[in-house]
Amino acid sequence: MRGDVLRSVIDDLGLREHIDEARIIKAWEAVAGPQVNGVTENTWVEDGRFFVQVRSAAWRQELQMQRGRWRERLNDELGGRLVREIVFR
C-alpha cells in the first residue's frame, strides 16, 4: 500500500524520469565494472536512450560492437526495460 502511494506521488510530481535516470546510471556502474568504468564518463539518459562518453576510440568500438549485450545486462540489473538503446560516443 505504501509503495503504491509513493509511486503515485512520484508520478504526480513528475519525478519518475529523474529517478529512472539515476537508477540507470547507478546500474551501469555496477554492470560495467571497474575496467569499463575507468574508460567511460559523462553518462546521461534521454528518451530511453542511454548515452555513454568513452575516452578511447578503441574502447568505443569494442563497446559499440556489444551494445545489445550491454543493454540486456543493464535492463536485467534494473529489473525492467528502461533502456531501449545504448549510444557510445
N, CA, C and O atoms as a GROMACS GRO file, in nm:
protein
  356
    1MET      N    1   0.082  -0.120   0.000
    1MET     CA    2   0.000   0.000   0.000
    1MET      C    3   0.087   0.126   0.000
    1MET      O    4   0.064   0.216  -0.080
    2ARG      N    5   0.186   0.132   0.090
    2ARG     CA    6   0.274   0.249   0.094
    2ARG      C    7   0.347   0.268  -0.038
    2ARG      O    8   0.362   0.380  -0.087
    3GLY      N    9   0.394   0.155  -0.094
    3GLY     CA   10   0.466   0.162  -0.221
    3GLY      C   11   0.380   0.221  -0.331
    3GLY      O   12   0.429   0.298  -0.414
    4ASP      N   13   0.252   0.185  -0.333
    4ASP     CA   14   0.161   0.238  -0.434
    4ASP      C   15   0.142   0.388  -0.416
    4ASP      O   16   0.140   0.463  -0.514
    5VAL      N   17   0.130   0.431  -0.292
    5VAL     CA   18   0.112   0.574  -0.263
    5VAL      C   19   0.238   0.650  -0.305
    5VAL      O   20   0.229   0.756  -0.368
    6LEU      N   21   0.353   0.597  -0.270
    6LEU     CA   22   0.479   0.662  -0.305
    6LEU      C   23   0.496   0.672  -0.457
    6LEU      O   24   0.533   0.777  -0.509
    7ARG      N   25   0.468   0.562  -0.527
    7ARG     CA   26   0.476   0.564  -0.675
    7ARG      C   27   0.382   0.670  -0.733
    7ARG      O   28   0.417   0.741  -0.827
    8SER      N   29   0.263   0.679  -0.676
    8SER     CA   30   0.164   0.776  -0.723
    8SER      C   31   0.214   0.919  -0.702
    8SER      O   32   0.200   1.004  -0.790
    9VAL      N   33   0.271   0.946  -0.586
    9VAL     CA   34   0.324   1.079  -0.556
    9VAL      C   35   0.439   1.113  -0.651
    9VAL      O   36   0.447   1.224  -0.704
   10ILE      N   37   0.528   1.017  -0.671
   10ILE     CA   38   0.643   1.037  -0.762
   10ILE      C   39   0.593   1.069  -0.902
   10ILE      O   40   0.643   1.161  -0.967
   11ASP      N   41   0.496   0.994  -0.948
   11ASP     CA   42   0.439   1.019  -1.082
   11ASP      C   43   0.369   1.154  -1.088
   11ASP      O   44   0.384   1.228  -1.186
   12ASP      N   45   0.292   1.187  -0.985
   12ASP     CA   46   0.219   1.314  -0.982
   12ASP      C   47   0.313   1.433  -0.984
   12ASP      O   48   0.282   1.537  -1.043
   13LEU      N   49   0.428   1.419  -0.920
   13LEU     CA   50   0.525   1.529  -0.915
   13LEU      C   51   0.617   1.532  -1.038
   13LEU      O   52   0.700   1.621  -1.051
   14GLY      N   53   0.600   1.435  -1.126
   14GLY     CA   54   0.683   1.431  -1.247
   14GLY      C   55   0.827   1.392  -1.222
   14GLY      O   56   0.917   1.432  -1.295
   15LEU      N   57   0.849   1.312  -1.117
   15LEU     CA   58   0.986   1.274  -1.080
   15LEU      C   59   1.029   1.139  -1.135
   15LEU      O   60   1.146   1.102  -1.123
   16ARG      N   61   0.938   1.066  -1.196
   16ARG     CA   62   0.968   0.930  -1.243
   16ARG      C   63   1.089   0.929  -1.336
   16ARG      O   64   1.178   0.846  -1.320
   17GLU      N   65   1.093   1.019  -1.432
   17GLU     CA   66   1.203   1.022  -1.530
   17GLU      C   67   1.338   1.045  -1.461
   17GLU      O   68   1.437   0.981  -1.496
   18HIS      N   69   1.341   1.134  -1.364
   18HIS     CA   70   1.466   1.163  -1.293
   18HIS      C   71   1.512   1.045  -1.208
   18HIS      O   72   1.631   1.015  -1.201
   19ILE      N   73   1.418   0.979  -1.146
   19ILE     CA   74   1.451   0.862  -1.064
   19ILE      C   75   1.499   0.749  -1.153
   19ILE      O   76   1.598   0.682  -1.121
   20ASP      N   77   1.431   0.727  -1.264
   20ASP     CA   78   1.474   0.623  -1.358
   20ASP      C   79   1.614   0.652  -1.412
   20ASP      O   80   1.695   0.560  -1.424
   21GLU      N   81   1.643   0.778  -1.443
   21GLU     CA   82   1.776   0.815  -1.493
   21GLU      C   83   1.883   0.784  -1.388
   21GLU      O   84   1.988   0.728  -1.421
   22ALA      N   85   1.857   0.818  -1.264
   22ALA     CA   86   1.954   0.789  -1.157
   22ALA      C   87   1.972   0.638  -1.141
   22ALA      O   88   2.084   0.591  -1.120
   23ARG      N   89   1.864   0.563  -1.150
   23ARG     CA   90   1.873   0.416  -1.139
   23ARG      C   91   1.956   0.358  -1.253
   23ARG      O   92   2.037   0.267  -1.231
   24ILE      N   93   1.937   0.409  -1.375
   24ILE     CA   94   2.010   0.359  -1.492
   24ILE      C   95   2.160   0.386  -1.476
   24ILE      O   96   2.241   0.297  -1.500
   25ILE      N   97   2.195   0.507  -1.435
   25ILE     CA   98   2.336   0.542  -1.419
   25ILE      C   99   2.400   0.457  -1.310
   25ILE      O  100   2.512   0.409  -1.328
   26LYS      N  101   2.332   0.437  -1.200
   26LYS     CA  102   2.384   0.354  -1.091
   26LYS      C  103   2.399   0.210  -1.136
   26LYS      O  104   2.498   0.144  -1.104
   27ALA      N  105   2.300   0.159  -1.210
   27ALA     CA  106   2.307   0.020  -1.260
   27ALA      C  107   2.423   0.004  -1.358
   27ALA      O  108   2.489  -0.100  -1.358
   28TRP      N  109   2.448   0.105  -1.441
   28TRP     CA  110   2.560   0.098  -1.535
   28TRP      C  111   2.692   0.082  -1.460
   28TRP      O  112   2.776   0.002  -1.499
   29GLU      N  113   2.709   0.156  -1.353
   29GLU     CA  114   2.832   0.145  -1.273
   29GLU      C  115   2.851   0.003  -1.223
   29GLU      O  116   2.963  -0.048  -1.222
   30ALA      N  117   2.743  -0.061  -1.182
   30ALA     CA  118   2.751  -0.199  -1.131
   30ALA      C  119   2.777  -0.299  -1.244
   30ALA      O  120   2.859  -0.390  -1.229
   31VAL      N  121   2.708  -0.282  -1.356
   31VAL     CA  122   2.719  -0.377  -1.468
   31VAL      C  123   2.852  -0.362  -1.540
   31VAL      O  124   2.914  -0.462  -1.576
   32ALA      N  125   2.896  -0.241  -1.561
   32ALA     CA  126   3.017  -0.216  -1.640
   32ALA      C  127   3.144  -0.262  -1.568
   32ALA      O  128   3.238  -0.307  -1.632
   33GLY      N  129   3.146  -0.250  -1.438
   33GLY     CA  130   3.264  -0.290  -1.362
   33GLY      C  131   3.375  -0.187  -1.371
   33GLY      O  132   3.366  -0.091  -1.447
   34PRO      N  133   3.481  -0.207  -1.293
   34PRO     CA  134   3.587  -0.106  -1.282
   34PRO      C  135   3.663  -0.080  -1.412
   34PRO      O  136   3.700   0.034  -1.438
   35GLN      N  137   3.687  -0.181  -1.492
   35GLN     CA  138   3.766  -0.161  -1.614
   35GLN      C  139   3.692  -0.070  -1.712
   35GLN      O  140   3.750   0.026  -1.763
   36VAL      N  141   3.567  -0.100  -1.740
   36VAL     CA  142   3.490  -0.019  -1.834
   36VAL      C  143   3.458   0.117  -1.772
   36VAL      O  144   3.463   0.218  -1.842
   37ASN      N  145   3.427   0.121  -1.643
   37ASN     CA  146   3.403   0.250  -1.578
   37ASN      C  147   3.527   0.339  -1.586
   37ASN      O  148   3.516   0.462  -1.586
   38GLY      N  149   3.644   0.278  -1.591
   38GLY     CA  150   3.767   0.354  -1.600
   38GLY      C  151   3.788   0.424  -1.733
   38GLY      O  152   3.869   0.516  -1.742
   39VAL      N  153   3.718   0.381  -1.837
   39VAL     CA  154   3.734   0.442  -1.969
   39VAL      C  155   3.607   0.513  -2.017
   39VAL      O  156   3.601   0.559  -2.131
   40THR      N  157   3.506   0.523  -1.929
   40THR     CA  158   3.382   0.592  -1.965
   40THR      C  159   3.354   0.703  -1.865
   40THR      O  160   3.403   0.702  -1.752
   41GLU      N  161   3.274   0.798  -1.910
   41GLU     CA  162   3.236   0.911  -1.824
   41GLU      C  163   3.112   0.977  -1.881
   41GLU      O  164   3.064   0.939  -1.988
   42ASN      N  165   3.061   1.076  -1.810
   42ASN     CA  166   2.951   1.159  -1.859
   42ASN      C  167   2.836   1.078  -1.918
   42ASN      O  168   2.806   1.088  -2.036
   43THR      N  169   2.774   0.997  -1.835
   43THR     CA  170   2.659   0.920  -1.880
   43THR      C  171   2.532   1.001  -1.857
   43THR      O  172   2.520   1.073  -1.758
   44TRP      N  173   2.436   0.988  -1.950
   44TRP     CA  174   2.307   1.053  -1.933
   44TRP      C  175   2.201   0.975  -2.009
   44TRP      O  176   2.233   0.891  -2.093
   45VAL      N  177   2.076   1.004  -1.979
   45VAL     CA  178   1.963   0.933  -2.038
   45VAL      C  179   1.871   1.035  -2.104
   45VAL      O  180   1.843   1.141  -2.049
   46GLU      N  181   1.824   0.999  -2.223
   46GLU     CA  182   1.730   1.084  -2.294
   46GLU      C  183   1.633   0.996  -2.373
   46GLU      O  184   1.674   0.925  -2.465
   47ASP      N  185   1.506   1.001  -2.337
   47ASP     CA  186   1.400   0.926  -2.407
   47ASP      C  187   1.433   0.777  -2.422
   47ASP      O  188   1.418   0.720  -2.531
   48GLY      N  189   1.477   0.715  -2.316
   48GLY     CA  190   1.506   0.572  -2.320
   48GLY      C  191   1.639   0.536  -2.384
   48GLY      O  192   1.674   0.418  -2.395
   49ARG      N  193   1.713   0.636  -2.425
   49ARG     CA  194   1.846   0.615  -2.483
   49ARG      C  195   1.950   0.652  -2.378
   49ARG      O  196   1.946   0.762  -2.322
   50PHE      N  197   2.042   0.561  -2.353
   50PHE     CA  198   2.146   0.580  -2.253
   50PHE      C  199   2.275   0.615  -2.325
   50PHE      O  200   2.327   0.534  -2.403
   51PHE      N  201   2.327   0.734  -2.300
   51PHE     CA  202   2.448   0.782  -2.366
   51PHE      C  203   2.568   0.766  -2.273
   51PHE      O  204   2.563   0.802  -2.156
   52VAL      N  205   2.676   0.711  -2.329
   52VAL     CA  206   2.798   0.688  -2.252
   52VAL      C  207   2.914   0.748  -2.331
   52VAL      O  208   2.940   0.709  -2.445
   53GLN      N  209   2.984   0.841  -2.269
   53GLN     CA  210   3.102   0.901  -2.330
   53GLN      C  211   3.221   0.808  -2.304
   53GLN      O  212   3.247   0.771  -2.190
   54VAL      N  213   3.291   0.771  -2.410
   54VAL     CA  214   3.405   0.679  -2.400
   54VAL      C  215   3.532   0.756  -2.434
   54VAL      O  216   3.536   0.828  -2.533
   55ARG      N  217   3.635   0.742  -2.351
   55ARG     CA  218   3.758   0.819  -2.366
   55ARG      C  219   3.848   0.774  -2.480
   55ARG      O  220   3.938   0.848  -2.520
   56SER      N  221   3.827   0.654  -2.532
   56SER     CA  222   3.917   0.598  -2.632
   56SER      C  223   3.836   0.543  -2.749
   56SER      O  224   3.734   0.478  -2.729
   57ALA      N  225   3.883   0.570  -2.871
   57ALA     CA  226   3.815   0.519  -2.991
   57ALA      C  227   3.814   0.367  -2.994
   57ALA      O  228   3.715   0.306  -3.034
   58ALA      N  229   3.924   0.306  -2.951
   58ALA     CA  230   3.931   0.158  -2.950
   58ALA      C  231   3.828   0.100  -2.854
   58ALA      O  232   3.759   0.004  -2.887
   59TRP      N  233   3.818   0.158  -2.735
   59TRP     CA  234   3.718   0.111  -2.638
   59TRP      C  235   3.577   0.137  -2.689
   59TRP      O  236   3.488   0.053  -2.672
   60ARG      N  237   3.556   0.253  -2.750
   60ARG     CA  238   3.424   0.286  -2.803
   60ARG      C  239   3.380   0.181  -2.905
   60ARG      O  240   3.266   0.135  -2.902
   61GLN      N  241   3.470   0.143  -2.994
   61GLN     CA  242   3.436   0.043  -3.095
   61GLN      C  243   3.406  -0.092  -3.030
   61GLN      O  244   3.311  -0.160  -3.068
   62GLU      N  245   3.485  -0.130  -2.933
   62GLU     CA  246   3.464  -0.257  -2.862
   62GLU      C  247   3.326  -0.259  -2.794
   62GLU      O  248   3.252  -0.357  -2.806
   63LEU      N  249   3.295  -0.152  -2.724
   63LEU     CA  250   3.166  -0.144  -2.655
   63LEU      C  251   3.050  -0.138  -2.754
   63LEU      O  252   2.946  -0.200  -2.733
   64GLN      N  253   3.069  -0.064  -2.862
   64GLN     CA  254   2.965  -0.049  -2.964
   64GLN      C  255   2.929  -0.185  -3.026
   64GLN      O  256   2.812  -0.212  -3.051
   65MET      N  257   3.029  -0.268  -3.050
   65MET     CA  258   3.003  -0.398  -3.111
   65MET      C  259   2.919  -0.488  -3.020
   65MET      O  260   2.851  -0.579  -3.068
   66GLN      N  261   2.922  -0.462  -2.890
   66GLN     CA  262   2.848  -0.545  -2.795
   66GLN      C  263   2.734  -0.468  -2.727
   66GLN      O  264   2.690  -0.505  -2.619
   67ARG      N  265   2.688  -0.362  -2.791
   67ARG     CA  266   2.589  -0.275  -2.724
   67ARG      C  267   2.459  -0.347  -2.692
   67ARG      O  268   2.395  -0.315  -2.593
   68GLY      N  269   2.418  -0.444  -2.775
   68GLY     CA  270   2.296  -0.520  -2.745
   68GLY      C  271   2.311  -0.599  -2.617
   68GLY      O  272   2.220  -0.605  -2.535
   69ARG      N  273   2.427  -0.661  -2.601
   69ARG     CA  274   2.454  -0.737  -2.478
   69ARG      C  275   2.460  -0.645  -2.357
   69ARG      O  276   2.408  -0.678  -2.250
   70TRP      N  277   2.521  -0.529  -2.374
   70TRP     CA  278   2.527  -0.433  -2.262
   70TRP      C  279   2.386  -0.387  -2.225
   70TRP      O  280   2.354  -0.375  -2.106
   71ARG      N  281   2.303  -0.361  -2.325
   71ARG     CA  282   2.165  -0.317  -2.298
   71ARG      C  283   2.088  -0.424  -2.220
   71ARG      O  284   2.018  -0.394  -2.124
   72GLU      N  285   2.103  -0.550  -2.263
   72GLU     CA  286   2.036  -0.660  -2.193
   72GLU      C  287   2.083  -0.670  -2.048
   72GLU      O  288   2.001  -0.683  -1.957
   73ARG      N  289   2.213  -0.664  -2.027
   73ARG     CA  290   2.267  -0.675  -1.892
   73ARG      C  291   2.219  -0.559  -1.805
   73ARG      O  292   2.186  -0.578  -1.688
   74LEU      N  293   2.215  -0.440  -1.863
   74LEU     CA  294   2.170  -0.322  -1.789
   74LEU      C  295   2.023  -0.335  -1.752
   74LEU      O  296   1.985  -0.311  -1.637
   75ASN      N  297   1.940  -0.372  -1.847
   75ASN     CA  298   1.798  -0.390  -1.819
   75ASN      C  299   1.773  -0.503  -1.720
   75ASN      O  300   1.682  -0.494  -1.637
   76ASP      N  301   1.851  -0.609  -1.727
   76ASP     CA  302   1.839  -0.718  -1.628
   76ASP      C  303   1.870  -0.665  -1.488
   76ASP      O  304   1.800  -0.698  -1.392
   77GLU      N  305   1.973  -0.585  -1.478
   77GLU     CA  306   2.010  -0.525  -1.348
   77GLU      C  307   1.898  -0.435  -1.295
   77GLU      O  308   1.875  -0.429  -1.174
   78LEU      N  309   1.831  -0.367  -1.386
   78LEU     CA  310   1.722  -0.275  -1.348
   78LEU      C  311   1.591  -0.347  -1.321
   78LEU      O  312   1.500  -0.290  -1.259
   79GLY      N  313   1.579  -0.471  -1.366
   79GLY     CA  314   1.456  -0.546  -1.346
   79GLY      C  315   1.344  -0.501  -1.437
   79GLY      O  316   1.226  -0.518  -1.405
   80GLY      N  317   1.378  -0.442  -1.551
   80GLY     CA  318   1.277  -0.396  -1.645
   80GLY      C  319   1.344  -0.345  -1.771
   80GLY      O  320   1.466  -0.348  -1.783
   81ARG      N  321   1.265  -0.298  -1.861
   81ARG     CA  322   1.315  -0.249  -1.991
   81ARG      C  323   1.316  -0.097  -1.995
   81ARG      O  324   1.242  -0.036  -2.072
   82LEU      N  325   1.399  -0.037  -1.912
   82LEU     CA  326   1.406   0.109  -1.908
   82LEU      C  327   1.494   0.166  -2.019
   82LEU      O  328   1.473   0.278  -2.064
   83VAL      N  329   1.592   0.087  -2.064
   83VAL     CA  330   1.686   0.133  -2.166
   83VAL      C  331   1.654   0.064  -2.298
   83VAL      O  332   1.662  -0.059  -2.308
   84ARG      N  333   1.618   0.141  -2.398
   84ARG     CA  334   1.587   0.080  -2.528
   84ARG      C  335   1.708   0.083  -2.621
   84ARG      O  336   1.713   0.008  -2.718
   85GLU      N  337   1.805   0.170  -2.590
   85GLU     CA  338   1.925   0.178  -2.674
   85GLU      C  339   2.040   0.236  -2.592
   85GLU      O  340   2.019   0.322  -2.506
   86ILE      N  341   2.161   0.188  -2.619
   86ILE     CA  342   2.281   0.247  -2.560
   86ILE      C  343   2.362   0.309  -2.673
   86ILE      O  344   2.385   0.245  -2.776
   87VAL      N  345   2.403   0.432  -2.654
   87VAL     CA  346   2.484   0.504  -2.753
   87VAL      C  347   2.619   0.533  -2.690
   87VAL      O  348   2.628   0.604  -2.590
   88PHE      N  349   2.723   0.477  -2.749
   88PHE     CA  350   2.859   0.504  -2.702
   88PHE      C  351   2.918   0.613  -2.789
   88PHE      O  352   2.918   0.602  -2.911
   89ARG      N  353   2.967   0.719  -2.727
   89ARG     CA  354   3.022   0.834  -2.801
   89ARG      C  355   3.166   0.856  -2.765
   89ARG      O  356   3.230   0.948  -2.817
   0.00000   0.00000   0.00000
